[in-house]
Amino acid sequence: MSVSLTVMAFNLHEDQTEDSPNSWDKRKDLCISVITSYSPMILCTQQGVKSQLDYLQQCLPGYDQFGISRKGPEDTADEHCTIFYDKEKVEMLEGGTFWLSESPSVPGSMSWGAEPPGFSFQIVNTNMDEFSARARRRSALLTWQHIASLPPGLPVVYCGGFNTQKESTTGRFLLGRSREHGAVGDMRDAWPNARVRKNASLIRTFHGFKGDKQGALEFLKLIFRALCLCWDRQTQDLHVDWILFRGRSLIPVLCEVVSDNIDGYYPSSHYPIFAEFMLPRMGNILNVKVNKLTSTKTQLPYSYYSLPYCTPEHIVDSAENLGEVLRGDRIENSRYEFKMREPKMCSVVCRVVLNAKTAKEFKEKIDDEYRVNMILDNLPLVVPIPRLDRENALVYQHGFHVGLRGQYAGNKDEKHFINNHLTFTVKYHKDPMTESARIVGFEVKPFSVKHEYEGEWTNKTRLTTCDPHAKRTVSSSESPQEVEDKKEIIFTYDVEFQESDVKWASRWDTYLLMADDQIHWFSIVNSLMIVLFLSGMVAMIMLRTLYRDISKYNQLETQEEAQEETGWKLVHGDVFRPPANSDLLCVYVGTGVQFFGMILVTMLFAVLGFLSPSNRGGLMTAMLLLWVFMGLFAGYSAARLYKMFKGTEWKKITLKTAFMFPATLFVIFFVLNALIWGEKSSGAVPFGTMFALVFLWFGISVPLIFVGAYVGFRKPSIEDPVKTNKIPRQVPEQAWYMHPAFSILIGGILPFGAVFIELFFILTSIWLHQFYYIFGFLFIVFIILIITCAEITIVLCYFQLCSEDYLWWWRSYLTSGSSALYLFLYAAFYFFTKLDIKKPVSGALYFGYMLIASYSFFVLTGTIGFYACFWFTRLIYSSVKID
């Protein structure tokens, strides 16, 4: 049994002149109408003067109030921060007030308790400074210090007018995502955490008596902010009126932005916020959420309710960020519900009778080895599997199989069986000080059981195969449930709780712990050997051969000696001659800089722990946003190189930089998305998300590229160390081992060899749906990749110049960029040796996405090699005397 707690935050807005259409006399009855229609147990008001509060008290005789003026108890003219409470349902145990200033004169708060034997809880009502961000930060810290001093098990509701958005410093501090004077809040926001949200399109709560009538410019601002805020689910709104809460016993079931009005007239300049919390009398209610169905054989995700599983009365979609949508996540509520630390045995979910269509759907998913994914307290459901090569070691697999294929004893006909009984194991860590518990693990053992019962089926029918009264449990699949037309399936589950020593802050470590760390170290050692080999060659070239060459060239005294010179100095008059298709090279270099910046910053964020695995889709969202904002550097790099080539049409090169690479990827992505859409998979990107991607591209990335290009083109051009001859010299015929195609292919092997072992684990994570979160190893490998690309390009560039071939521009890009060819060939090898994909659509998806990855790897490594060779040639030719 549980108790409902309803709270409303209502900014009354101080009275205006009588002739104003928004004066108190013209809206006071509407205020009363809104309050009585929702009948909150707790009404937290802000900016109300005494006359307004007296009127509310007169019209709400069932409520008592507590609160004083912000200037003290003797003042009656200034604003009040007052709490009304339903005196039939709530009893005030104690009350007090403190001022949000440097010297709060009367420390205290408002504490409330439900009727015995209910829960005690605390309400904190606030109205922060409207103008000073510093005052709001200090106010939040002051209030938080009070809340932190309360017993940890006491539920707290903190509501009112915060006069800032949740992504501000104040909001991030209270929600536990930033520090303020060494303290970190742990409040939660009722709005994104509520099971049901009403009027979600109203992302502002302050509207200035205009309601949702916003101008075109402000509307575009809201869209832009909403897109940017997809980084974090907690900040997908611009509310300045919040209802925060603390305590795991508080479960927000409903949150609503109240937009009631009469003919466009509103009760206040702020929308009231209404929230309903559940207060369980026993254990906290735990709601299992369901996610997509996934298969390594098809790579096509489907919604959980695409199969005829037990559906709740109302299916509610959870808020998803951009990365989650692109991953195909579809997180919804389910009928699996239980209480914390209260074991359950053989709880019946529902009974389903199959028909030919639903039986076929189940069989297809079983044939394709689909797995069911669930979530509890933001932890994914896993199946623990013992490792055969190690004792007491486990491997965790995402989700459980929909079913399996098998044969009855003595029968050769293969049948399909469904996993209709789930044994959940919820692991928790108990706080010895407060006796409260937090979930640290969520595991399952699936079984296929043909349930039996006596008589006709009713909601009170007791099963004979699984009966909690007779202590009869399911422990095997000896009598499995067959999937056929007209077969009935009874879905059941057990829940057991296990105490764990794993602390809540470390609960993801169990899932992310890599047992194959020795292989990763071997990969790094292997890559370091390549780097040391190349570094030795570069050192020999730079310190011995190159130093000798420069000394020799600088000592030439006569014209005859100069004419007899050979080697790289001979091509000094042509080495900085603009290459063929120089515009295209500028575009690819700019794109590579954009990609390099995105990868580098993403890696740094991941290594520093900012991209938590608990934030599903956070990595992909971060990469998309970083790609967009790195357009500034793409435009700058392309324009600088273009100007060095004496180009004048910088707008033309900027447009190519903004559209060539993204357009190629978008076309491939669009074709692949059409294939997914044709399969009716949840992995198909919705039109709204596609529009968001196009908006990020055209609305943010393209303008930033133009800004970067404008800045880069306005700067003075880079002067060449030597002058370029008017007439190009003939490139002598090269030996076979110096042929461009050969040297390019050879150059790509070493960068690929430095990363191919780590590449195996990345592909396994993506296509076999395994955990991968070893960004420390990956960052080291990325640094090794940069060094390898730079050094192999410098070595081959030196050999090329020594053979009197000055066409180094494109070859430097292609030398290291050719590693992408080996990446794609390895992806094909991985497809045929490690994956069991049979469907043509799934194969097209694999090679399409790997083509995108290889193309991206090409521009990344090619740009690294180009800039290394660019620096090298400028260095050596600026070190010799040229007459």
N, C-alpha and C positions, 0 to 999 in steps of 0.2 A: 504494500500500500504506500502511496506517496501523497505529499502535500504540494499544492500549487501556490507559488508566490508570484504575484503580478506587480510590476513596477512601471511607472510612467515618469519620464523626465519632461517637464513642461516649462519653457521659458515664457513667462506671462507678458514680457515686454512692458516697460514703464508706460504710463498713460500719456496720451497725446492731447493736443488741443481739441476742443469740442467740435470745431468745424472740420476736423480731419475725418476722412472716411474710415480710418483705423483707430478711432478713439475708443477708450475702454467701454463707454456706454453702448457703442454700436457692436461690440464684439463680446461683451461679457456673457450674454446668454449662450452664444456659440461655444465659449469656453466651458460653461457648465454642461452643455449638451455633449461635448467631446468626452469630458471626464466621466459623466454618468453612463455613457454608452460603453465605455471600457471598464469602468468600476475597478480601478487598480487598488490593490491592498495598500500600496505605498505610492504616494504622489509627491515627487520632488520638484518643487517650483523654484525658479530663479527670476531675478529682476522684478519681483512683485512688490508694490508699495502697500502700505497698510490698508488703504481703502479697497484695493483689489482683493487682498487676503481676507478682509472682513466679509466681503461679498461672497467669496467662495465658501467661507465657513457658514454663512447664513443659508446658502443654497445646498450645502452638503452637511446636513445635520448628523449623518452617520460617521463623520470623520472628526478626529481631533488633530490639532496642529502643534508643531514645535519649531521654533526658530525665532531669531531676532534680527534687527537691522544690522547692516554692516558697520554702522557707526556706534553700535552698542545698544543695550536694552532700553535706555531712556529715549532713544530717538524713534520717531514715528513717521518721519517724512522720507527717509532714504530707502533704498532697495533692501529687500529681505531675501534670505535664502532659507525657505521654509519647507518643512516636510509635513504633509498631511497623511494620516494613516487611518485605516478602517478599524474603528475601535471595537467592533464585534469580532474581528478575526485576528487582530494584532494588539498586543499589550506592550506599551513602552516601559522597558525596565529601567533605563537611565538615559539621560540626555545631556548634551553639552555643546559648546561652540568654541572653536578657535579661529583666529584670524590668519589669513594667508599673507603673513608679513614676516619681517625679520624678528619680531618679538610677539609671538602669539600669546596674548595675555591670559587666556583661559583655555588651557589645553583640554581637549575632550572630544567627544564624538557622539553620534546618535546610535544607540543600540536597541534592537527590537527583538522580540521573540514571538514565535507563533504560540498558539494556545497549547498548554501542556496536554499530552506528552509530545508536543511538537519539537521544532528546532529553534535554538537561539541563533540569531544572525545579526549582522550589523549593517546599517545603511549609512553611507557617507554622501552628503549632498554638497555640491560646490558650484561656484560661478567664478571662473578665473578672469584675470585681467584681459581686456579686449585688445589692448594696444601693445603691451610690452611682452616680447617673447621671453626675456630674462625673468620677468615676474611670474610668467606661467611655469617656467622650468623650476623655479624655487618653490612655487606653490605645490607643484606636483611632488617634489622631493619632500616637502614638509608633511603633506598628507600621507605620502607613502611611508614615511618614518613612523607615523602613528599607526597605520595599518600593519606594518611589519612588527610592531610591538604587541599585537594581539595574539592570542593563542593560535597556533597554526591550523588547528582544526575548525576554527570559527569561520563560517561563511561570511563574506563581505560583498555588498553591492555598492559600487562607487559610481554615482551618476551625476549629471548636471550639465552645465554649459562650460566646455573647456576652451571654446573660442579659438580653436586651432584644429588642423587635420591630424589624422592618426599617424601620418608619415613624418610629422614634425618631430623635433627633438623631444618635446614633452610627451607626445604619443608613443614614440619608440621607447622612451624610458619606462613609462608605465606598463607597456606591453612586453617588457623584458628583452628588447633588442638593442639597447644602448645603455651606457652608464651615465650617471649623474653624481659627481662627487663620490665615486667608488661604489655607489649603490645601483642595483638593478631590480626593477619592478617585476612582478610576476602576475599582473592582472591579465584577464582575458576579456575579449570584446564580445558582447552578446550578439552583435549583428552578424558577423561571419560564422559564428559557432552555432547559431540557432538551426534547428532542424528545418524550420519553415521561416522564410523571410517574405514579408509582404511589402509591396511598393519598392522593389529593389531598383527600379529605374530612377527613383529620386535619390541621386547620389549626393545631393546637398540637403542639409537640414535648415540652413539659414536662407531665406528667400526674400526677405524684405517686403512682406505682404504681397508679393507678386505670384506666389505659387510656383508652378512649373513653367511659367511663361518666361522663357529666357531668350535673349537676343541671339542672332546667328553667330556672332563672334564668341559669345560666352558658351554657346552650344558646342562649337568646335573646340574650345578650351577643355570642356568637360570630356569630350571624346578623347582628346589627346592625353589628358590626365588619366583617364580610365585605362587607356592602352598601356601607358607607362607603369601604372600601378599593378599591372598583371604580374609583376615580379613577386609580389607578396599578397596572399589571399587576405591577410588581415587589413590591408589598406586599400581595398577596392571601392572606396567611397570617399566623399569629401565632407563627411559629417563633422560638425563642430559641437553637436550635442551627443553624448555617448552614455551608454550603460555598460560599465565594466563590472566584472565579478571575479571573485577569488574563492577557491574552495571546490574540491572535486565533488562535493555533495550537491552543488548547484548545477543543474543541467538545463541549459537554455533550450526550450522547445519551440518558442515563437518570438520573433522580433519584427516590429512593424514601424515604418515611418507613417505617422498618422497625418493624412492629407485632407481630412474632412473640411468642407467649406460650404458656404451658401452663396451661390451666384458669383463666385470668384472672390468673396470676402472670407478672410481667414481669421482664426482666433488669435493668431500671434504672427510675428515676423519669423518665428522658428517653427518648423514642424515638430510636434511632440514625438517622443520615442517611447514605444510601449514594448515591454518584454515580459514573457512568462517563463518562470523557472520551475522545475520540478525538484522537490526536496524529498528524496526517498526516506522512508522511516527506517528501513533495514539497510541492506547493502546498496551501494550506488548502482543504478541501472546501466548496464553495458550494452551498447547497440553495435552489432556487427554490420559493417557496410560491405557491399559487394562491388567488385570492380570487373573489368573486362575478362572474357574468356580468351586464352592465348594458346597458341600451338607453334612448336618449332618446325612442324612439317608444312604449315601453310603460311606462317607469318602474317595472318589476317586476324586481327582481334575482332571480337564480337561482344555486344552488350550481354550482361548476365541474363537479362530477361528476354533475350532473343530465343532462349530455350524455355519450355513451359515449367519453370521452377515455381516454387511457392512465392506468390507476390503479396506484398503488404496492401493494406487498404488504399493508401496513396503512395505512389512511387515518387520520391523526392530526390532530385539530382543535387549533388554537392557542388559548391563553387569550384571551378577548375581554372587554373592559369593557362597561359598560352602554350607552355611546354607540355602540360598534361593533355590538352586537346590534340596536339600534334602527335603525341605518343599513342593516342587512341584510348586513353583512360576514360571510363564512364563510371564514376563512383556514385552509388545509389544506396538507399536504405534497404533493409531486409527484415525478415520475420524472425531472424535469430537474435534473441534478446534474453539476457540473464542478469543476475545481480552479483556484485563483487563479493567474492569469497563465500558464495552460496552454491555448492555443487548441485548439478542437475543430472538426472538419470532418465534416459529414454523420453525426452520431451518431444511430443509430436508437433511437427511444423504444419503439415497439411497432407491431404490425400489427393492424388492426381490419377485420373483414368486416361490412358493414352488412346489416341486414335491413329490412323495410318500416317497422317501428316506429322504429328508430334513424335511418334516412334521413329520415323525416318530422320527427323532432325537430330534426335539424340544419337541415333546410330552413326550418322555422318560425323558428328563431333567426336564420338568415341573412336571411329576409324582414323580420324585425323589427330588423335591424341591431344585433345584440348584439355586445358587445365582451368580450374575455377580459382579466381583470385578474390580474397577477402581482406578486410582491414578492420583492426580493432585498436582504438586509441592511437591511430596513425601508424601502427605497426602492421606490416604485411603478414598474411597467413603463410606459414611454411610447413613443409613436411620434412622432419628430420630423418636422414638416411645414414646408417652406420657406414664408415669407411672400411673397406676390406683390408687396406694396407696399413692401417693404424688402429691400435686399440683405444677404445673410449673416445674416438674422434667421430664427429658428425659432419655431414654435408647437408645444407639446407636448400631445398628446392621451392621455388615460388608455387604456391597453390597446390591443389590436388586434382587428379584426373577426373574428368566427367564420368568415366567408366572404363571398362576393360572388355576384351574379347577372350573367350575361353570355350571349353568343351565340357560337357557332362561326362562323367566316367562311363566308358563303354559306348560312347556316341562320338562319331567323327564330325558331326555337324557343328560348325563354329557359331556361337551365340554371342549376343551383346548383353552386358550386364552393367547396371548403373550403380554408382556409389551414392546410396541414399541415406546412409547413417554416418554421421560425423562425430568423432570423439575429440572435442576441443580440450587443449591443455593451456590454461592461462597462467603464466608465471608472473609473480608479483614480488616486489621488494617492500618490506615493512619497515617503517620508521620506528625505531625503538623508543623514541621520545613521545611521539603522538599516537602511536598505534595505527596511523593511517598507512595505506598501501597504494603503490603505484605499479602499473602494468609494465613489465619488462620483457615479456615474450608471449607469442601467440602461435601455437602449434596445433596440428590436427593429424588424426589417423582416420582415413576414410575406409568404410566397409560397404559391401553390397549385401543386403539382407532382404529376403522375402518375408516381410512381416505377415503375421497371421493374427486373427482375432475371432471371437465367437459372436454369432448373430449378425444383425445388420449394423452397418457403420453409422455411428453418430459421433458428435463432438466429445462424448464422454466414454467412448469405447476404449476398453483396456486391451493392449496387445498381449498376446501370449508368448511372442518371441522376445519381447523386451518389456519388462515390467518392473518399475521401481519399487512397488509394494512387495513383490516376491524376490527382490534383489537379483533379478535376472538381467544381465547386461549383455551387450554385443561385444564380442572379443575376436571374432573371425568372420570370414565370408564363406562359410561352409555351405550355406543355403542361399545362394545369391539371387538378386532380383533381376529377372530377365526383362529386356526391353522388346516388347512386341505390341501389335495392335490389340486394343481392348484390355491390356494388362493394367492393373492398378498398382501405383507406387505410393508408399507411405514414407514420407521424409521425416527422419527423427535425428536427434542429436543428444550427446552427453557433454557435460562440462565438468572438468576437474581443475582445481587450483593448486599450484605448487609454489611454495615460498622459495625465493631465489636470493643468492648473495649479490647478484648483479644489481648495481645501482641504476636508478632511472637515467642518469646522465650518460651511462655507458651501455645502455640497452642495445644500441645499434652495433656495438663492437662484435657481438656474437654473430651477427649476420655477415658482417663485412670482414671478419678475420680470414685472412688468406693462408691456407695451409701449404700453398706452393710458393712460399716466399723465397726458397732456395733457387727456384727456377728464375724468379725475377732478378735475384742477385747475379745468377749466371748470365742473364741477358745483359745486365749492366757491365759486368766484367768483359763479356764478349765485345760489347760496343766500345768500352774503354781501350781494348787492344787495338781496334780499328783506329780510334782517335790517336793513340800513341804512335801508331805506324805513320799515319798521315802527318802528325805533328813533327815527327822526325824528318820526314821528307821536306815539309815546309821550312823547318829550321835549317836544314842543309841548304835549301835553295836561298833562303834569306840571308843566312850568316856566312855561307861559304861561296857558293856559286854566284849569287847575285852581288855580293860584296866585291868579289873578284872582277865580275863584269863591269860594275860601276867604276871601280878603280882603273881598270884597263881603258875604258872609254874616256874617262876624264884625263888620262895621261897622253892621249893621242895628240900629237903636235902638228904634224904636217898634213896637207890636203891629201897627199897620196895615201897616207895611213888611214885617213878618214874614209876614203873611197874604198879601201880594202876591208873595212869593218864588216862583220857579219853578226847574225844573232838578232836579239830583240831590239837593239838600238836602231837597226837598219830601217825599221818600219815606223820610226817616230813621227814621220810626216803623215802617216795614214791611220795611226792607231786610234785617234779620236775622231775619225771621220764618221758622221752619222750613218747608221746601218740602213739596209733596206727595210722597208715597213717599220720605220721608226715610230710612227704613231701607234701601231699595234703593240710594240714593245713598251711604250709609255703606259698604255692601258693595263697590260699584264703586270708591270711593276707596281703600279698604283693599287691594283686589286690585291696583289701579294702582300703589300704593306698593310692593307686593311685586314686581310686574313691573319697575318702575323700578329697584329695588335690584338685582335679578338682572341686568338689562342693563348697568347702570353698572359693577358689580364685574366682570362678564365682560369688558366692554370694557377696563377697566383691566388685568386679567390678560393679555388678548391683546396690548395695546399694549406692556406691559412684557416680553412674550416668554415668559410662563409657559405659554401654551397652544401648544405646538409642533405644527406639522403632522405631525411624525413620530409623534405620539401620536394615532393614528386614534381618532375617537370622543371625544377628550378635551374638545372644545368642547361637545358635547351633554351629556356627563356632568357637566361643570362647571355648565352652565346648569340641569340638573335638580337638582343638589345645592344650588345657590344659591337656586333657587326654593323649595325645601323650607325652608331655613334663614331665608329672608326672610319666612317666615310670621310670625315674631315681630313685624316692623314692620307687617305687614298687620293683625294683630289690634290692635296699639296704635293705629294711625291710625283704624281703623274705630270703636273704642271711644271715642276722644277726640272724634271728630265726633258720634257718637251721644249722648254725654253733653252736648255743647253744645246739642243739639236737645232737651234735657230728657228723654231716654229713660232708662228704668229697667231694662229687660230686656236686660242686656248679654250674657247667655249666648245668647239668641236671635239677636242680631245677630252674635255670634261664630260660631255654627254656620253661618249663611248665608254669612259670609265664607270659612269653611273649605271649604264644599261647593259653592256656586253656580257659580263660574267653573271650578274643576277638574272638577266633575261634567259640566258642559257639554262641556268639551274631551275628557273621558274617554269620553263617549258617542259623540262624533264619531270619536274615535280607535279605539274598539272596533268601530264599524261598518266603518271603513276597513280595519282589521286583518282583519275577517271576509272582506272582499272579497279581500284579498291572500291569505289562507289558502285561499280557494276556488280561486285560481289556482296553488296549490302553489308559491308563491314563497318564497325564503329571506328576503324582507323581512318576512314575517309574524312578529310578536313571539311567542316561545315562552311557554308558560304560566308557566314559572319566572320569566321576566323580567317578565311581567305582574304576578305576585305581588310581585316586588320593587318595582315602581312603586306598587302599592297599599299596600305596607308603608311606603314613603317618605311617601306621602300620609297614611295613617291613623296610622302609628307615630311620625312625626316632625313633619310639617307641621301637622297638626291640634292636637297638644299645644302646639306653639310658638305657634300663633295664639291659643290660650286663655291662655297665659302673657302674651303681649303685650297681649291685651284686658284681662286682669285688672289689669295694671300701669297701662294707660291709663285705665281706668275709676276706679281708686282715686285718681288724681291730681285736684286741684281743677279744676273746669270752667273753660273759657275764658270770661271775661266779655265781653259785647258792648259796643262803644264807646258805643252809644246804647240807650235803652230802646225796647222794641217796644210799639206800640199794641195795645190789647185787640181793637179792631175793625179788620179789614184794610180798606184803602182800595181803591176801584175803580181798576183799571188802565185808563187812557184808551185809546181806539182808536188803533192805530199805523198809520203810513204803510206802504205796501207794502214799501218798502226796509228798514223796521225790523221786518217780520214775522219771528217766530222761525225759521220754516223757511228763509226766504231768508238771514237773517244766519248761520244755522248752516251752510248749504251754502257760502256765500261764505267763511266762516271756515276751512273745511277745505281750501280750495284752496291757500292759501299754505304751510301745513306740508307738504302733499304735494309742492308744487312745489320745496320745499327739499331733498327727498330722492329725487325720482323718477329722476334720472340714476343715482345710486348703486344704487337699487333694481333697475335693469336689470341691473347686473353681479351683484348678489346672486341674482336669479332665474336668470341664465345659469349661475352657479356651481352652483346647486341642481339645476336641471332639465336642463341640458346637460352636466353633469359636468365642469366646467372648474375650474381652480385659482382660489381667491380667498383671499388672505391679506394684504389691504391694510387692516389694522385701524387704522392711523394715519389714513388718509383717512376711514374709517368713523366713528372716534371724533370727528373734527372735524365731520362731518355730523350726528352725534348731538347734539353741543353746539349746533349751529345749529338743529336740530329743537326742542330744549328752548326756546331763546330765541324762535324763531318762534311756537311754540304759546303761550308766555306772553304775548308782545307782542300777537298778534292777538286773544287773549281779553281782554286789558286794554282795548284800543281799542274793541272791540265792546261790552264791558261798560259802558264809560264812556258811549257813545252811547245804550245801552239805559237807563241810569239817568237820563241827561239828558232822555229822552223820558218820564220818570216811570213807567217799568216796573221794578218792584222784584223781579220773578221771575227773578233772575239765577243761582240755584244750579244748576239743571239745564242752563240754557242755556250757562253757562260750561264745563260738562263736555262738552256736545255740540258746542260751537263748534269746539274743536280736535279732539275725538274723531271728528268727521265726516270727517276726513282718511282714516280707515280705509275709508270708502265709496269714495273715489277710488283707494285702494290696491287694493281688490278689483276695481274696474272696469279698472284698469290691468293687473291680473293676467289678466283675461279678454281684454283686447286683446293681451297678450303670448302667450296661449295660441293665439289664432287667427292671429297674424302670425309668430311665431317658432318654434313647436313643430309637430311633425308627428305628433301623437297621434291615432290612429284608434280604438283600442279603448275601448268605453264604461267599462270598469273603470278604465283608465288616466286617462280624463277625470274620472271620479268622484274618483280619488285626488288629482288636481291641484287640483280646485276644493275638495275637502274640506280638504286641507292649507292651501290659500290662505285658506279661510274661517277656519281656526284662527289663521293669521297675522294676518288682518285684524281678527279679534275681539281678539286680544292687542294689536295696534296701537291699537285703539279705547280700551281701558282705560288703556294707557300714555299716549297723547297727551291723553285726556280728563282724567286725573288731573293732568297737568302744567298744563293750562289752568285746572282748578278751583282749584288752590292759588295760581296767579298771581292769579286774580280774587279769591280769598278774602283774600289779602294786600292787594290794591289797595283793596278796599272798606273793610276795617278801617283802612287807613292814612288814607283821605280822610275817613271819618266820625269818626275820632278827632282830626281837625285842625280841626273847626269847633265853635263854641259852640252847644249845643242847650239851650234853656230848658225 
